[in-house]
């Protein structure tokens, strides 16, 4: 019987320090580790200098704008229905839809590329000046 009371007292003694340690760690402020300052490498510096060039920024924005325009044109061109849909065969409808998608893609690509090029060029010039 003495052994049972010893076991219960030892488990209750083990439970209380765990509870106090968990509550004390939750009450304290979080500790943030300070990392040492890392200097940029030569490649990172060159990349940053290249990206700061207005011509590079403008061309990059123009290319990305053209890519966005292609996808927008493909999506919007696919939604365009022919006027004489009842009179066209399935092959004619497919060809018509493909031509519409192509023409819309090319038009949207040009428009988005020009907008991206001009906007990025003007923004960079204002930022530098």
Buried (B, 14 or more C-beta within 10 A) or exposed (E): EEEEEEEEEEEEEEEEEEEEEEEEEEEEEEEEEEEEEEEEEEEEEEEEEEEEEBEBBBBBBBEBBBBBBBEBBBEBBEEEEEEEEEEBEEEEBEEBBEEBBBEBBBBBBBBBBBBBBBBBBEBBEEEEE
